[in-house]
Amino acid sequence: MKTKLIAYISLLISALLLSGCSQTIQPDTGQFYLLSSDSQANNKTNSAHVIGLRPVTVASYIDNPGIALQTSDNRIRIANHHLWAEEPNLAITRVLHGELNNLLSNSRVDNGQLGRNEDWQYILTTHVDQFHGTEKGLAVFSGYWRFESSNNQGNKVLINTRFNLSSPIEKPGYTALVAELRQLLSQLSEQQAEQIARELNE
């Protein structure tokens, strides 16, 4: 009887250990989304202007692994299983860097994530207030940006403006939301490039 009891206890312990192991190796059910960049940053060595793109800053609710969804006028829900593949501020900076380098043909745009270069003639600063979807089916992207000259005498603000962009999401789901947010990023880069080119007489 005692031998059977010991055997039963041993089997029970083994079963519990196997159960615990199976729980720890369950596959992650999260889905990861990337802000793709179609533009390749050109290596411009002889450019008329050199612009430093400071790392984009974002509102605190955006600085999360989960994608944000506005559920009412004053409520934001952060997804648990629909996640950004990289930090949103880094992704937005990367996309703007690539697109601005292609749109501003006479300027070299440096990614300021690596630090400031001494040859920067201008500085572009962007802050994002809103970057999310809504339950009403909209993608929302807003904030402000500033373009300033930089020299030994200090910085002079040349452009200081807000942007408020939104567009309907074509399909339900986070994949369509991320795709629409990516399109809004392109709209912002086009607006920035147009105004900067006008300021620099490009």
N, C-alpha and C positions, 0 to 999 in steps of 0.2 A: 504493500500500500504506500509506504514511504517512498519507494523507488518510483512508483507511478506519479506521485505528487511532485517529486523533483523533476521528472520528465515533463510533466504538464506545465510547471512553472517555467522551465527552460524554453519550451515551445512558445509560451505566452510572451516571454521577454524578447525572443527572436522576432515574433510577429510585430511587436511594438516597435522594435528597432527598424525593421524593414518599412513599416508604415511611416515612421519619421523620416527615413531617407527618401521615400517616394515623394513626400511633401516638400522636401527641400530642393528637389530637382525638377519640380514642375516647371514647364516652359513659361516664359514671360508672355502674357497675353497683350502687352502694350504694343501699340502701333506708332511708328516714328515717322515724322514728316520733315522734309527738307525744302528750304526755299532755294530752288534750283537757279543756277546762274548760266544763262545762255551765252553771255558775253565773256570773252577772254581779255583780261587786262593787257593792253599792249605795252611793250617795253619802249617807251619814248625817251630818246636821249637828247634830241635837239628840238625842244618845244619852246614856243614863245612864252608860255606861262607855266608855272609850277604851283599846283594847288595841293595843300595838305588836307585830307579828309579825316577829321577827328573821329574817334570811335563814337558811334551813335549811342546816345543814352535813351533809356526807355522808362516809362512809369513802372512803379514797383509791381503792379499786378501782371505786367507783361513779362517781367523777369522771373519766369517760372518754367519748369519743364513742361507743364501741361498747357494745352491750347485754351485760350479764354473764349467764353461764350456769354454774351449779355442776355440775361433771362428776363429782365424788366428794366425800368428806367434807372434804378439804383442798385441793381444786383448783377454781379459777375460770378460765373461758375468756372472753375478751373478743371479741365478734364483730367481724369486719373489714368486713362488708358490711351489717350490720343496725345502724343508727346512730341515736342520739338527734337529734332536730331542734333541740334546744336543750340547754344544760347541765342535767344532771339536778337539781342543787340549785336552780337558778332555776325549773325546771318544777314541782318539788314545792312550792316556796314559792308560786308563782302559783296552783296548784290549791287549796292550803290557805287562802290568802287569800280567794279567791272563795267557797269553801264555808263558811268560818267566818263571813264577813260575812253570809251568808244564814241560817245556823243560829242565830246569836246575835242575835236580833231587837232586843234593847235595848242592844247594844254596837256601837261602830264599830271595825273591825279595820283597822289601817293596815299596808301592806306596807313593812317596814323596809328594803327594798333601796334606797329613796330617802333613807335616813338617819332618824335619830330626831327625832320631833316633841316639843316641850316639853309638850304636853298629854297625853302618855301617862300613864295611871294604872296600867296593868298591862303586863307584858312576857311574851310567849310565846316560848320557845326550843325548837327541835326539832332533834335530831341523829339521822341515819339510819345504822345499822350495816350493814343488809342490804337490798338492793333488787335482786332478780335472780330468774331462773327456775332450775329444776333439771331434770336429765335424767330424773328420776322423774315429771315433769309437775306440779310445784308452782310457784306464785308465792310468794315469800317477802319479807316487809317487816317490819323490826324496828328498834328504836332506843329512844330515851327522849325525854321532853319535860318541860319545867319551866314553871310559871306563877307569876309573882311580882308583888307590888305594887311600885309605884315612886313614891317621894315624896322630899322634901328630906332626909329622915333616912336614905335608902338603900333598898335593895330587901329585901323579905321574901318568902321562898319559901312559897307557898300550896299548890302541888301539885308533886310530883316523882315521876314514875312511868315505868316501861318499857312498851313495847308489843311484842308478838310476834304478828304476823299472817301467815297463810298460807292458801292455797286452791288446789284443783286447777284446772289449765288445761283448759278445755273442748275445745280443738282443738290439734293440733300446729302449731308455727310461731310466729314472733315476733309476728305480729299479735295472736294470742290471748293471748300472754304479756303484752304491753303493756296490752291491755284488762283483764286480771286484775290487774295491778299498779295500774292506775287505780282499779279497784274497791276495792282494799285502801287506797288513799289516802282514798277516801270513808269507809271504815270508821274510819280514824284521825281524820279531821275530826269525825265523829259522836261518837267517844269523847271527844275534846278538848272539843267544844262542850257535851256533857252534863255533864262534870265541872266545867267553868268556870262554866256556868250555875248549877249547884248551889252553887258557891263564892260566886257573886255574888248568889244568891237571885233569879235571873231567872225 
